[in-house]
Each structure stands twice: as structure tokens, then as C-alpha cells.
Amino acid sequence: MQISDLPTPCVLIENSRLETNLRVMQEKANTNGVDLRPHTKTHKSVAIAQKQMAQGASGLTVAKVGEAEIFMENGFSDVRIAYNVVGQEKLARVHQLMSKGRISFCVDTLEGAQQASDFFASLGERAEVLIEVDCGYGRCGVRWDQQQSLDFARAVGDLPGLKLTGILTHAGNAYAGPASDEESLDGSLKRVATEERDRMLEFAAAMHAAGVNGVMPNAVGGRFEISIGSTPSMKYFENAQHQGFTVTEIRPGNYPFNDAIQHALTVAPLKDCALTVYATVVSKQRNSDGSERLFLDAGRKVFTGDEGYLTRGYGIILYNARAMHALPHASITGLSEEHGWVRVPGASTLEVGNTVRVVPNHACVVVNNLDQFHLVDGNEVVGTLPVDARGRVA
């Protein structure tokens, strides 16, 4: 089957780029002596997770209990929920998964940790938990530099029904770009990557000094897990040691596909963007100022309204998908439910019925919008894969 035989809109994954991206990140992990535990929220695919494990990944990361259920039901035996699990119903589902393999999740409040402790202690079980740490993103997590965070860690380490396995952070602030006019884009990525690593190592050392139960330096035989990672911060990640502690695992998610946000951040050139949306021009209109507007059959229900640092519009339209060359002077300026709004300053070479491929801003959201995607090699469709964990939001 050829790509031209597919109905639009649909998602295409260039298989050779996917394989290269998987290999390069695994090599990054191996070089730095860390486990790679990829975040599957990007692809939500059992088949791609199997490819990651075949390359050498130590286990999987998921965002929700429902995603953990999908992957563990399909034979994956070490899954980490990089999210705070709160509520009796979700804790009961985690307990059921413990019979299928190793499962761990995050805590960052005493209320949440106590709830989990009470639940698992009542069953005579111990659940593995990691303390989520805020290293500068400002989302969930305890601050790495506050005494009350050490007090919280000490409390978690002493709670029955829980085993404090490690600490975990996400450098989502890597997506924000430079912090000032004096800082370059590369400089901002280097800064965030360094802060993410060093702040976690400092917090681990402080926990050890404070006598938190189970916190032992890696250098003296401990296996206290220090888990970091975002695709942008991985560009400049280098492991280090601080008072016997080193980073033990990285959890990038977006890297198998990459997208326009990663491209704008200089994390991935267009040639490394494996995912594109295949769409058809369904209308073409001329504006009074001489510009033209085109409409694609892919709107907000396929693309995402997410924008990122230095992105322009809602995706990059390609005129040569093989060479990954962007179509000049055309941008997706708006999205309605079923239409992508494209503006061309002058006359466009695209006509109604023509198809285009678009590198979307945020690949993770696009994948979750559709039931399947197609693996392609050039113009040939070599496979169709379901988005197995699509819609697992709880």
C-alpha cells in the first residue's frame, strides 16, 4: 500500500527515523551509565514500547494507572507511574497490578502518602513510591531546597505500607526557552539540564544526611533511584556524582517522534521528526489583500492547539516529506474542530485535492487524538499500529 492510498487525515511515522531516534537515546543512556525508562505517553503503543525494550530500556514510564494497566496486561513487568496516585479506587488498581510485576508511583503530599500507606498497610503490602521533586518547573513536587521537604521525606520513609524507592522530577521548564535576554537558547537548555541533575543529587545527599530511611549513596552499594528527564533537557545531559549519589535513570518521552516544538528548541532537526500528519486541502479562498487561505481536513481534533517557544502557528507544512523541507510562506494560523486554517501571503501552489504532510507542534497530543498510526518507509506503508493506551486518562 502507498501513502496516497490512505484516507486523510491520518498520522504517519517514518520507520527509519523512529528506529534511529530510539537507538540514539539508548546510546545516550548507556554512555552516561543510567537506565532509560521512556515515557510512553508520547506513543501509547505496545509495539513501540517493545521496540524501546529491545533497544535496552529498563522499564516503562506512564502518566496514569489506566496506561499502566494496558502495558502490564501486555507483558511489561516494570512500570513507573510518574504521577501522584490519589484515591482508593486507583490505589486498588495499583494493588492488582502488583501481581503482574513491579509497579511504582509518586507522592508529594503527606495527605497522599498517608492515604497510600493506610491502604497498602491494611493489606499487609508495601508499595514502591518515589517522592516527586520540583527542581524549577513549578508544577507538582516538593522543593529540593527546603527543610520541610526533608521532613516530608523522613515521614514517607517511616510510613508503613510504603517503600521509598527514590526521587523523581520532570524538567518541564526546559520548554520555556531563555530566562533572560542575555541567555541563549542553547544556554537555557544547558542550564535546565544542569539544574535538574544537580538539584536532584543535592536533595538526595541532604536526605541521606537527614537520616531518611532507605536513602543510601549509589557509590557504597545503595540503589536509591534518582529519576530525571525531559526530551529537551536530555540534549545536554551528562551524569555526575555528588556525595556518592548519581542519576540512575532518565525518562524522556517525546524523543521517538520529535515535533515542531522540539525543532524550535533546536533539540531535533526536521530530519529527525518521525511523525507527520497527512492531510488534504479541501478548500482554497482568496483574501481581499491578495493573500490566500487554504483549509486542511485536519483541525483541532487531529492537531493540538499547543504552542511552544519560537513555534510559528500550529505545525510545519512540508513540501518535500522525504527531505523534510518546509513549505515557505505558508503557516497554519488557526484550528477549528475539523479544519486547519492555512495562510499564504501570495498565490499558493497547492490546489484543492492536494495532500500535504505536517510536522505538528506537539506529537504526544496528536497521537492520543487518533485510534491508529501508520508506519511508513518513503511512500510505502509498512504497517498500521493501534494507539493501545489512547483515552486512558484515569
C-alpha positions in Angstrom: 0.0 0.0 0.0 1.2 3.5 -0.8 0.7 6.6 1.4 -1.5 8.0 -1.3 -4.0 5.1 -0.8 -4.6 6.2 2.8 -7.7 8.3 3.8 -6.9 11.6 5.3 -6.4 12.9 7.9 -4.1 10.3 9.4 -0.8 10.0 11.3 2.4 8.7 9.6 5.5 7.5 11.4 8.7 7.3 9.3 10.0 3.9 10.5 13.7 4.6 9.8 13.6 7.9 11.8 11.8 6.2 14.6 14.4 3.4 14.9 17.3 6.0 14.8 15.7 8.1 17.5 15.2 5.1 19.7 18.8 4.0 19.2 20.4 7.4 19.8 18.6 7.9 23.1 19.5 4.4 24.3 23.1 5.2 23.5 22.9 8.4 25.5 21.7 6.4 28.5 24.4 3.8 28.1 27.1 6.4 27.7 26.0 8.0 31.0 25.6 4.8 32.9 21.9 5.3 33.5 18.8 3.3 32.8 16.4 4.5 30.1 12.8 4.3 31.3 10.9 6.0 28.4 7.7 7.8 29.0 5.1 6.1 26.9 2.5 8.9 27.0 4.0 10.1 23.7 3.2 7.0 21.6 0.8 4.9 23.9 1.8 2.0 21.7 2.6 -1.5 22.9 4.6 -2.2 19.7 6.8 0.9 20.1 7.3 0.1 23.8 8.5 -3.3 22.7 11.0 -1.6 20.3 12.3 0.5 23.2 12.7 -2.5 25.4 14.5 -4.4 22.6 17.0 -1.4 22.4 17.8 -1.8 26.1 15.2 0.2 28.1 14.9 -0.9 31.7 11.2 -0.4 32.0 8.4 2.0 31.1 7.0 5.2 32.4 3.3 6.1 32.2 1.2 9.0 33.3 -1.9 7.2 34.6 -3.0 4.0 36.2 -5.0 3.1 33.1 -1.9 3.3 30.9 0.0 1.1 33.4 -2.9 -1.5 33.1 -2.6 -1.6 29.3 1.2 -2.1 29.3 1.3 -4.6 32.1 -1.6 -6.6 30.6 0.6 -6.8 27.5 3.6 -8.3 29.3 5.6 -5.4 30.5 6.8 -6.1 34.0 8.4 -2.9 35.3 6.2 0.2 35.0 6.5 3.5 36.8 3.6 5.9 37.1 5.2 9.4 37.1 2.2 10.9 38.7 0.6 11.2 42.1 -1.8 8.3 42.6 -4.6 9.5 44.9 -7.9 7.8 45.8 -9.0 4.4 47.0 -10.1 3.2 43.6 -6.8 4.0 41.9 -4.8 2.5 44.8 -6.8 -0.7 44.5 -6.0 -0.9 40.8 -2.3 -0.4 41.6 -2.6 -3.2 44.1 -4.0 -5.5 41.4 -1.1 -4.7 39.1 1.5 -5.7 41.8 0.7 -9.3 40.9 1.9 -8.7 37.3 5.3 -7.2 38.1 7.0 -4.2 39.6 4.8 -1.0 39.8 5.7 2.3 41.4 4.1 5.7 41.7 4.7 9.2 43.1 3.8 11.1 46.2 4.4 14.7 47.1 2.0 15.5 50.0 1.7 14.0 53.4 -2.0 13.5 52.8 -1.5 11.5 49.6 1.3 9.4 51.2 -0.7 8.7 54.3 -3.6 7.6 52.2 -1.4 5.2 50.3 0.2 4.0 53.5 -3.1 3.2 55.2 -4.4 1.4 52.1 -1.4 -0.9 51.5 -0.6 -1.5 55.2 -4.1 -2.7 55.7 -3.4 -5.4 53.1 -0.1 -6.3 54.6 1.7 -5.0 51.4 4.4 -2.4 50.7 4.0 -0.3 47.6 7.0 1.3 46.0 6.8 5.1 45.9 9.1 7.9 44.7 8.9 11.5 46.0 8.2 13.9 43.3 10.6 16.9 43.4 10.2 20.4 41.9 13.6 21.4 40.5 12.3 24.6 39.0 9.2 23.7 36.8 6.7 24.8 39.4 4.2 22.1 38.9 3.9 19.2 41.4 6.6 18.1 43.7 8.3 19.2 46.9 11.1 21.8 46.6 14.6 20.4 46.5 15.9 23.2 48.7 13.5 23.4 51.7 13.8 21.9 55.2 10.1 20.9 55.1 10.8 18.7 52.0 13.4 16.8 54.1 10.8 16.5 56.9 8.3 15.1 54.4 10.8 12.6 53.0 11.6 11.4 56.5 7.9 10.9 57.2 7.4 9.0 53.9 10.4 6.8 54.7 8.9 5.8 58.0 5.3 5.1 56.8 4.1 1.5 56.9 2.8 0.0 53.7 5.3 2.1 51.6 8.8 1.5 50.4 10.6 4.7 49.5 12.4 3.8 46.3 13.7 7.1 45.1 13.0 10.7 43.9 11.7 11.8 40.6 11.5 15.1 38.7 10.5 16.5 35.3 12.3 19.5 33.8 9.2 20.8 32.0 10.8 24.3 32.3 13.2 23.2 29.6 10.4 24.1 27.2 10.2 27.7 28.3 13.3 29.0 26.4 15.8 31.5 27.7 15.2 33.1 31.1 16.5 36.5 30.1 17.7 38.5 27.0 21.3 37.6 27.9 20.7 33.9 27.8 20.8 31.9 24.5 18.5 29.1 23.7 21.3 26.5 24.0 22.4 28.2 27.2 18.9 27.8 28.6 18.8 24.1 27.8 22.3 23.6 29.3 21.2 25.5 32.4 18.0 23.5 32.9 19.8 20.2 32.3 22.4 21.0 34.9 20.0 22.3 37.4 17.8 19.2 37.0 20.7 16.9 37.6 22.5 18.8 40.4 19.4 19.7 42.4 18.3 16.1 42.5 21.7 15.0 43.6 21.8 17.7 46.3 18.4 16.7 47.6 19.3 13.0 47.7 22.5 13.8 49.6 20.5 16.0 52.0 18.0 13.2 52.6 20.8 10.8 53.4 22.4 13.3 55.8 18.9 13.8 57.4 18.7 10.1 58.0 15.8 9.4 55.7 15.1 5.6 55.8 16.4 3.7 52.8 18.5 6.6 51.3 21.9 5.2 50.6 24.6 6.6 48.2 25.0 4.6 45.0 28.7 4.7 45.4 28.6 2.5 48.5 26.2 -0.1 47.2 22.9 1.7 47.6 20.2 1.6 44.9 18.3 4.8 45.7 16.8 5.8 42.4 17.2 9.3 41.1 15.0 9.7 38.1 15.1 12.7 35.8 14.2 13.6 32.3 12.5 15.5 29.6 13.4 15.3 25.9 14.8 18.8 25.7 17.0 18.5 28.9 18.4 15.3 27.6 20.2 17.2 24.8 22.8 18.3 27.3 22.5 15.7 30.0 25.8 14.4 31.4 25.8 12.3 34.6 27.7 13.4 37.6 28.4 12.3 41.2 27.6 14.2 44.4 28.5 12.8 47.8 28.2 9.3 46.3 24.9 9.8 44.5 24.4 9.7 40.7 21.4 9.9 38.5 20.1 6.4 38.0 17.5 6.8 35.2 16.2 9.1 32.5 12.6 9.3 31.4 12.3 11.3 28.1 9.1 10.8 26.3 8.9 12.8 23.0 12.1 11.6 21.5 10.8 8.7 19.4 8.8 11.1 17.2 10.0 14.6 18.0 7.8 17.5 16.7 7.8 21.2 15.8 8.3 22.2 19.5 11.5 20.1 19.7 12.6 21.5 16.4 12.1 25.1 17.5 14.1 24.4 20.7 17.0 23.1 18.4 16.6 19.7 20.1 15.8 17.9 16.8 16.3 19.0 13.2 13.4 18.4 10.9 15.1 15.3 9.5 14.7 13.7 13.0 10.9 14.3 13.2 9.4 10.9 12.6 5.7 11.8 13.0 3.7 13.8 10.4 0.0 14.4 9.9 -1.1 13.5 6.3 -3.9 15.9 5.3 -5.8 17.1 2.2 -6.6 20.6 1.0 -10.4 20.8 1.0 -10.9 24.5 0.2 -9.0 27.5 -1.2 -10.1 31.1 -0.9 -8.6 34.4 -1.9 -8.5 37.3 0.6 -9.0 40.9 -0.3 -5.4 41.7 0.4 -4.2 39.3 -2.2 -3.2 36.5 0.2 -4.8 33.1 0.1 -6.3 30.9 2.7 -6.4 27.1 2.4 -8.2 24.7 4.6 -7.0 21.2 5.5 -9.2 18.4 6.6 -7.3 18.2 9.9 -8.3 20.5 12.6 -8.2 20.6 16.4 -9.5 17.1 16.7 -6.2 15.9 15.0 -3.7 18.6 15.7 -3.3 20.3 19.0 -3.7 24.0 20.0 -0.4 23.8 21.9 2.2 26.3 21.0 5.8 26.4 22.1 8.8 28.7 22.3 9.5 30.0 18.8 6.9 27.9 17.1 5.0 29.6 14.3 1.4 28.6 14.0 0.3 25.0 14.7 2.7 22.9 12.7 5.2 22.9 9.9 3.9 22.2 6.4 6.3 20.2 4.3 6.7 20.4 0.5 9.2 17.6 0.4 8.5 15.0 3.1 11.4 12.8 2.0 13.9 15.6 2.5 11.9 17.2 5.3 11.9 20.7 3.7 9.4 23.2 5.0 6.9 24.8 2.6 8.0 28.5 2.6 5.5 31.3 3.2 2.7 29.1 4.4 1.6 28.7 8.0 -1.2 27.0 9.9 -2.7 30.1 11.6 -5.8 28.6 13.2 -7.7 25.5 14.0 -11.4 24.8 14.2 -12.7 21.4 15.1 -12.4 19.9 11.6 -10.3 22.4 9.7 -6.7 23.6 9.7 -6.5 27.2 8.6 -3.5 27.9 6.4 -2.5 31.4 5.3 -0.2 32.0 2.2 0.9 35.7 1.7 0.6 35.4 -2.1 -0.6 32.7 -4.5 -0.3 29.2 -3.3 0.9 26.3 -5.5 -1.4 24.0 -3.5 -4.8 23.2 -5.0 -7.9 21.6 -3.7 -7.4 17.9 -3.6 -3.6 18.1 -3.0 -2.2 16.3 0.1 0.4 17.7 2.5 2.4 16.3 5.4 2.7 18.4 8.5 5.0 18.2 11.5 2.7 19.1 14.4 3.7 21.2 17.3 3.1 18.5 20.0 3.2 14.9 18.8 2.0 13.4 22.1 -1.4 15.1 21.9 -1.8 14.2 18.2 -1.3 10.5 18.9 -3.9 10.5 21.6 -6.4 12.1 19.3 -6.5 9.1 16.9 -7.0 5.3 17.1 -4.1 4.3 15.0 -1.0 5.4 13.1 0.8 4.1 10.0 4.5 3.1 9.8 5.9 4.2 6.5 9.1 3.8 4.5 9.3 6.5 2.0 6.0 6.3 0.1 5.2 2.8 1.2 3.0 1.9 4.2 4.8 -0.9 6.0 2.4 -1.3 9.0 -0.5 0.0 10.9 -0.4 0.1 14.7 -3.2 0.8 17.2 -2.8 3.5 19.9 -3.3 1.0 22.6 -3.5 3.3 25.6 -5.5 6.0 23.9 -8.0 7.6 26.2 -6.6 6.1 29.4 -6.9 9.3 31.4 -7.5 7.8 34.9 
